[in-house]
């Protein structure tokens, strides 16, 4: 079994999720998404796999969220995705993809749903 993890090494939940996968013998491909930000197509694919709308993937406590006025309910799906492409810190983490399924590892134990 192979997983792709969109990871931020500074985030404790992201580190715990990665450790949990490794404890279960899951081979992982780690993408440090702040260094290698996902493009629009990748975000669209992740949203499809997660079965959520873009707003549900936003980190609402980040400065970029307030600065960009992302709490405006009139913003379109495309505008929210554009903001995440421009400011990857806005993307909730970690995201774990195994096959055609994905979860956000909050709490980290959520990744066990994919195993």
Backbone as JSON Lines, residues from 0, in Angstrom:
{"i":0,"aa":"X","n":[0.85,-1.18,0.0],"ca":[0.0,0.0,0.0],"c":[0.89,1.24,0.0]}
{"i":1,"aa":"X","n":[0.49,2.23,-0.8],"ca":[1.28,3.44,-0.95],"c":[0.4,4.65,-0.7]}
{"i":2,"aa":"X","n":[0.92,5.61,0.06],"ca":[0.17,6.83,0.37],"c":[0.95,8.05,-0.07]}
{"i":3,"aa":"X","n":[0.22,9.08,-0.45],"ca":[0.8,10.39,-0.67],"c":[0.31,11.27,0.46]}
{"i":4,"aa":"X","n":[1.25,11.96,1.11],"ca":[0.9,12.81,2.24],"c":[1.32,14.24,1.93]}
{"i":5,"aa":"X","n":[0.35,15.15,1.93],"ca":[0.63,16.57,1.82],"c":[0.91,17.04,3.23]}
{"i":6,"aa":"X","n":[2.17,17.34,3.49],"ca":[2.72,17.41,4.84],"c":[3.37,18.76,5.13]}
{"i":7,"aa":"X","n":[3.23,19.18,6.38],"ca":[3.97,20.33,6.89],"c":[4.74,19.82,8.11]}
{"i":8,"aa":"X","n":[6.07,19.72,8.0],"ca":[6.84,19.15,9.11],"c":[6.77,19.96,10.41]}
{"i":9,"aa":"X","n":[6.32,21.2,10.34],"ca":[6.19,22.02,11.55],"c":[4.89,21.77,12.29]}
{"i":10,"aa":"X","n":[3.98,21.03,11.67],"ca":[2.66,20.78,12.26],"c":[2.66,19.44,13.0]}
{"i":11,"aa":"X","n":[2.29,19.47,14.27],"ca":[2.31,18.24,15.08],"c":[1.31,17.21,14.55]}
{"i":12,"aa":"X","n":[0.15,17.63,14.1],"ca":[-0.84,16.67,13.56],"c":[-0.32,16.01,12.29]}
{"i":13,"aa":"X","n":[0.36,16.79,11.49],"ca":[0.94,16.25,10.26],"c":[2.03,15.23,10.59]}
{"i":14,"aa":"X","n":[2.88,15.54,11.55],"ca":[3.93,14.6,11.96],"c":[3.32,13.34,12.56]}
{"i":15,"aa":"X","n":[2.28,13.49,13.39],"ca":[1.62,12.32,14.0],"c":[0.98,11.44,12.93]}
{"i":16,"aa":"X","n":[0.37,12.06,11.92],"ca":[-0.26,11.31,10.84],"c":[0.79,10.51,10.06]}
{"i":17,"aa":"X","n":[1.9,11.14,9.75],"ca":[2.97,10.47,9.02],"c":[3.51,9.29,9.83]}
{"i":18,"aa":"X","n":[3.7,9.5,11.13],"ca":[4.2,8.43,12.0],"c":[3.21,7.27,12.06]}
{"i":19,"aa":"X","n":[1.93,7.57,12.12],"ca":[0.9,6.53,12.18],"c":[0.92,5.67,10.91]}
{"i":20,"aa":"X","n":[1.06,6.31,9.77],"ca":[1.15,5.57,8.51],"c":[2.38,4.66,8.51]}
{"i":21,"aa":"X","n":[3.49,5.21,8.95],"ca":[4.72,4.42,8.97],"c":[4.63,3.26,9.95]}
{"i":22,"aa":"X","n":[3.97,3.47,11.09],"ca":[3.76,2.39,12.07],"c":[2.96,1.24,11.47]}
{"i":23,"aa":"X","n":[2.07,1.57,10.53],"ca":[1.24,0.56,9.89],"c":[1.89,0.02,8.6]}
{"i":24,"aa":"X","n":[3.15,0.36,8.39],"ca":[3.89,-0.17,7.25],"c":[3.48,0.38,5.9]}
{"i":25,"aa":"X","n":[2.88,1.56,5.9],"ca":[2.44,2.16,4.65],"c":[3.61,2.95,4.04]}
{"i":26,"aa":"X","n":[3.93,2.61,2.81],"ca":[4.97,3.34,2.1],"c":[4.41,4.73,1.8]}
{"i":27,"aa":"X","n":[5.18,5.77,2.11],"ca":[4.66,7.12,1.94],"c":[5.52,7.97,1.02]}
{"i":28,"aa":"X","n":[4.83,8.71,0.22],"ca":[5.46,9.76,-0.59],"c":[5.06,11.07,0.08]}
{"i":29,"aa":"X","n":[6.04,11.8,0.56],"ca":[5.77,13.02,1.31],"c":[5.95,14.23,0.39]}
{"i":30,"aa":"X","n":[4.92,15.05,0.35],"ca":[4.99,16.31,-0.38],"c":[4.88,17.44,0.64]}
{"i":31,"aa":"X","n":[5.96,18.17,0.81],"ca":[5.92,19.34,1.69],"c":[5.26,20.45,0.9]}
{"i":32,"aa":"X","n":[3.96,20.59,1.09],"ca":[3.16,21.43,0.21],"c":[3.48,22.92,0.33]}
{"i":33,"aa":"X","n":[4.18,23.33,1.37],"ca":[4.59,24.74,1.42],"c":[5.8,24.98,0.52]}
{"i":34,"aa":"X","n":[6.61,23.94,0.3],"ca":[7.76,24.03,-0.6],"c":[7.38,23.7,-2.04]}
{"i":35,"aa":"X","n":[6.43,22.77,-2.2],"ca":[5.94,22.35,-3.51],"c":[4.43,22.53,-3.54]}
{"i":36,"aa":"X","n":[3.96,23.77,-3.66],"ca":[2.52,24.01,-3.59],"c":[1.75,23.31,-4.7]}
{"i":37,"aa":"X","n":[0.58,22.77,-4.37],"ca":[-0.25,22.14,-5.4],"c":[-0.8,23.19,-6.35]}
{"i":38,"aa":"X","n":[-0.9,22.82,-7.62],"ca":[-1.51,23.72,-8.59],"c":[-3.03,23.53,-8.56]}
{"i":39,"aa":"X","n":[-3.72,24.28,-9.38],"ca":[-5.18,24.24,-9.4],"c":[-5.7,22.84,-9.71]}
{"i":40,"aa":"X","n":[-5.11,22.17,-10.68],"ca":[-5.58,20.83,-11.06],"c":[-5.41,19.85,-9.9]}
{"i":41,"aa":"X","n":[-4.3,19.95,-9.2],"ca":[-4.07,19.06,-8.05],"c":[-5.08,19.34,-6.96]}
{"i":42,"aa":"X","n":[-5.34,20.61,-6.67],"ca":[-6.33,20.95,-5.64],"c":[-7.72,20.44,-6.03]}
{"i":43,"aa":"X","n":[-8.08,20.59,-7.3],"ca":[-9.38,20.09,-7.76],"c":[-9.48,18.58,-7.54]}
{"i":44,"aa":"X","n":[-8.4,17.87,-7.88],"ca":[-8.4,16.42,-7.7],"c":[-8.52,16.06,-6.23]}
{"i":45,"aa":"X","n":[-7.75,16.76,-5.36],"ca":[-7.82,16.48,-3.93],"c":[-9.23,16.74,-3.39]}
{"i":46,"aa":"X","n":[-9.84,17.83,-3.81],"ca":[-11.2,18.14,-3.35],"c":[-12.18,17.04,-3.76]}
{"i":47,"aa":"X","n":[-12.01,16.52,-4.97],"ca":[-12.87,15.42,-5.44],"c":[-12.65,14.18,-4.58]}
{"i":48,"aa":"X","n":[-11.4,13.83,-4.33],"ca":[-11.1,12.65,-3.51],"c":[-11.59,12.82,-2.08]}
{"i":49,"aa":"X","n":[-11.47,14.04,-1.55],"ca":[-11.91,14.31,-0.18],"c":[-13.44,14.43,-0.09]}
{"i":50,"aa":"X","n":[-14.07,14.66,-1.24],"ca":[-15.53,14.87,-1.3],"c":[-15.97,16.06,-0.46]}
{"i":51,"aa":"X","n":[-15.23,17.16,-0.62],"ca":[-15.56,18.39,0.09],"c":[-15.48,19.57,-0.87]}
{"i":52,"aa":"X","n":[-16.05,20.67,-0.46],"ca":[-15.96,21.91,-1.2],"c":[-14.71,22.67,-0.74]}
{"i":53,"aa":"X","n":[-14.2,23.58,-1.56],"ca":[-12.96,24.28,-1.22],"c":[-12.98,24.97,0.14]}
{"i":54,"aa":"X","n":[-14.1,25.56,0.51],"ca":[-14.15,26.28,1.78],"c":[-13.83,25.36,2.96]}
{"i":55,"aa":"X","n":[-14.18,24.08,2.85],"ca":[-13.92,23.12,3.93],"c":[-12.44,22.77,4.06]}
{"i":56,"aa":"X","n":[-11.64,23.16,3.07],"ca":[-10.21,22.87,3.1],"c":[-9.39,24.07,3.59]}
{"i":57,"aa":"X","n":[-10.08,25.17,3.86],"ca":[-9.39,26.39,4.29],"c":[-9.03,26.38,5.78]}
{"i":58,"aa":"X","n":[-7.85,26.87,6.06],"ca":[-7.42,27.12,7.45],"c":[-7.85,28.56,7.77]}
{"i":59,"aa":"X","n":[-8.89,28.69,8.55],"ca":[-9.51,30.0,8.76],"c":[-8.77,30.89,9.76]}
{"i":60,"aa":"X","n":[-7.78,30.36,10.45],"ca":[-7.07,31.17,11.45],"c":[-5.77,31.76,10.91]}
{"i":61,"aa":"X","n":[-5.47,31.5,9.65],"ca":[-4.25,32.05,9.05],"c":[-4.46,33.52,8.68]}
{"i":62,"aa":"X","n":[-3.39,34.3,8.76],"ca":[-3.45,35.72,8.42],"c":[-3.92,35.93,6.97]}
{"i":63,"aa":"X","n":[-3.48,35.05,6.07],"ca":[-3.88,35.17,4.67],"c":[-5.4,35.05,4.49]}
{"i":64,"aa":"X","n":[-6.04,34.28,5.36],"ca":[-7.5,34.11,5.3],"c":[-8.18,35.46,5.54]}
{"i":65,"aa":"X","n":[-7.77,36.13,6.59],"ca":[-8.36,37.44,6.91],"c":[-7.98,38.48,5.85]}
{"i":66,"aa":"X","n":[-6.71,38.51,5.47],"ca":[-6.22,39.51,4.53],"c":[-6.93,39.41,3.17]}
{"i":67,"aa":"X","n":[-7.24,38.2,2.76],"ca":[-7.9,37.99,1.46],"c":[-9.42,38.08,1.54]}
{"i":68,"aa":"X","n":[-9.96,38.29,2.74],"ca":[-11.41,38.39,2.89],"c":[-12.13,37.1,2.55]}
{"i":69,"aa":"X","n":[-11.5,35.97,2.88],"ca":[-12.06,34.67,2.5],"c":[-13.28,34.25,3.32]}
{"i":70,"aa":"X","n":[-13.64,35.04,4.31],"ca":[-14.86,34.74,5.07],"c":[-16.1,35.24,4.33]}
{"i":71,"aa":"X","n":[-15.93,35.9,3.19],"ca":[-17.04,36.41,2.4],"c":[-17.8,35.25,1.76]}
{"i":72,"aa":"X","n":[-19.07,35.04,2.13],"ca":[-19.83,33.91,1.59],"c":[-20.12,34.04,0.09]}
{"i":73,"aa":"X","n":[-19.89,35.21,-0.49],"ca":[-20.15,35.4,-1.92],"c":[-19.01,34.92,-2.8]}
{"i":74,"aa":"X","n":[-17.88,34.58,-2.2],"ca":[-16.75,34.12,-3.0],"c":[-17.11,32.81,-3.71]}
{"i":75,"aa":"X","n":[-16.65,32.7,-4.93],"ca":[-16.93,31.5,-5.71],"c":[-15.92,30.4,-5.38]}
{"i":76,"aa":"X","n":[-16.26,29.21,-5.82],"ca":[-15.36,28.06,-5.68],"c":[-14.0,28.38,-6.3]}
{"i":77,"aa":"X","n":[-14.01,28.96,-7.5],"ca":[-12.76,29.29,-8.19],"c":[-11.95,30.32,-7.42]}
{"i":78,"aa":"X","n":[-12.59,31.3,-6.83],"ca":[-11.87,32.31,-6.07],"c":[-11.2,31.7,-4.85]}
{"i":79,"aa":"X","n":[-11.87,30.77,-4.2],"ca":[-11.28,30.12,-3.02],"c":[-10.1,29.24,-3.44]}
{"i":80,"aa":"X","n":[-10.26,28.5,-4.52],"ca":[-9.15,27.67,-5.0],"c":[-7.98,28.56,-5.41]}
{"i":81,"aa":"X","n":[-8.25,29.66,-6.09],"ca":[-7.18,30.59,-6.48],"c":[-6.41,31.07,-5.26]}
{"i":82,"aa":"X","n":[-7.13,31.36,-4.18],"ca":[-6.47,31.82,-2.95],"c":[-5.56,30.74,-2.37]}
{"i":83,"aa":"X","n":[-6.0,29.48,-2.42],"ca":[-5.17,28.39,-1.91],"c":[-3.93,28.16,-2.78]}
{"i":84,"aa":"X","n":[-4.09,28.34,-4.1],"ca":[-2.94,28.21,-5.0],"c":[-1.93,29.31,-4.69]}
{"i":85,"aa":"X","n":[-2.43,30.51,-4.48],"ca":[-1.56,31.66,-4.21],"c":[-0.96,31.6,-2.81]}
{"i":86,"aa":"X","n":[-1.71,31.09,-1.84],"ca":[-1.27,31.05,-0.43],"c":[-1.45,29.63,0.11]}
{"i":87,"aa":"X","n":[-0.52,28.72,-0.15],"ca":[-0.69,27.33,0.28],"c":[-0.84,27.14,1.79]}
{"i":88,"aa":"X","n":[-0.43,28.14,2.58],"ca":[-0.63,28.03,4.04],"c":[-2.11,27.93,4.41]}
{"i":89,"aa":"X","n":[-2.97,28.33,3.47],"ca":[-4.41,28.28,3.72],"c":[-4.97,26.86,3.64]}
{"i":90,"aa":"X","n":[-4.18,25.91,3.11],"ca":[-4.66,24.55,2.91],"c":[-4.56,23.76,4.21]}
{"i":91,"aa":"X","n":[-5.68,23.16,4.61],"ca":[-5.7,22.32,5.82],"c":[-4.76,21.14,5.61]}
{"i":92,"aa":"X","n":[-4.17,20.69,6.69],"ca":[-3.17,19.62,6.63],"c":[-3.36,18.64,7.75]}
{"i":93,"aa":"X","n":[-2.8,17.48,7.62],"ca":[-2.24,16.87,6.43],"c":[-3.35,16.25,5.59]}
{"i":94,"aa":"X","n":[-3.11,16.14,4.32],"ca":[-4.02,15.42,3.43],"c":[-3.32,14.12,3.05]}
{"i":95,"aa":"X","n":[-4.03,13.01,3.21],"ca":[-3.47,11.7,2.88],"c":[-4.31,11.08,1.77]}
{"i":96,"aa":"X","n":[-3.62,10.63,0.73],"ca":[-4.28,10.0,-0.41],"c":[-3.76,8.58,-0.55]}
{"i":97,"aa":"X","n":[-4.68,7.63,-0.58],"ca":[-4.34,6.23,-0.88],"c":[-5.33,5.78,-1.95]}
{"i":98,"aa":"X","n":[-4.78,5.47,-3.11],"ca":[-5.64,5.06,-4.22],"c":[-6.56,6.19,-4.63]}
{"i":99,"aa":"X","n":[-7.86,5.91,-4.66],"ca":[-8.85,6.9,-5.08],"c":[-9.6,7.48,-3.88]}
{"i":100,"aa":"X","n":[-8.97,7.38,-2.71],"ca":[-9.61,7.92,-1.49],"c":[-8.63,8.84,-0.78]}
{"i":101,"aa":"X","n":[-9.18,9.79,-0.03],"ca":[-8.35,10.74,0.71],"c":[-9.07,11.18,1.98]}
{"i":102,"aa":"X","n":[-8.28,11.57,2.97],"ca":[-8.82,12.16,4.2],"c":[-7.87,13.26,4.66]}
{"i":103,"aa":"X","n":[-8.42,14.14,5.48],"ca":[-7.6,15.12,6.18],"c":[-7.28,14.48,7.53]}
{"i":104,"aa":"X","n":[-6.01,14.42,7.87],"ca":[-5.58,13.74,9.1],"c":[-5.78,14.56,10.35]}
{"i":105,"aa":"X","n":[-6.99,14.95,10.6],"ca":[-7.37,15.68,11.82],"c":[-8.63,15.04,12.36]}
{"i":106,"aa":"X","n":[-8.54,14.26,13.38],"ca":[-7.33,13.83,14.09],"c":[-6.54,12.83,13.24]}
{"i":107,"aa":"X","n":[-5.28,12.61,13.58],"ca":[-4.44,11.7,12.79],"c":[-5.05,10.32,12.58]}
{"i":108,"aa":"X","n":[-5.82,9.82,13.51],"ca":[-6.42,8.49,13.42],"c":[-7.37,8.36,12.23]}
{"i":109,"aa":"X","n":[-7.79,9.48,11.66],"ca":[-8.68,9.44,10.48],"c":[-8.03,8.69,9.33]}
{"i":110,"aa":"X","n":[-6.68,8.67,9.26],"ca":[-6.03,7.98,8.15],"c":[-6.27,6.49,8.2]}
{"i":111,"aa":"X","n":[-6.62,5.96,9.36],"ca":[-6.88,4.54,9.47],"c":[-8.1,4.13,8.64]}
{"i":112,"aa":"X","n":[-8.98,5.09,8.33],"ca":[-10.15,4.81,7.48],"c":[-9.7,4.36,6.09]}
{"i":113,"aa":"X","n":[-8.51,4.76,5.67],"ca":[-8.02,4.44,4.34],"c":[-7.3,3.1,4.26]}
{"i":114,"aa":"X","n":[-6.95,2.53,5.42],"ca":[-6.15,1.31,5.43],"c":[-7.02,0.06,5.3]}
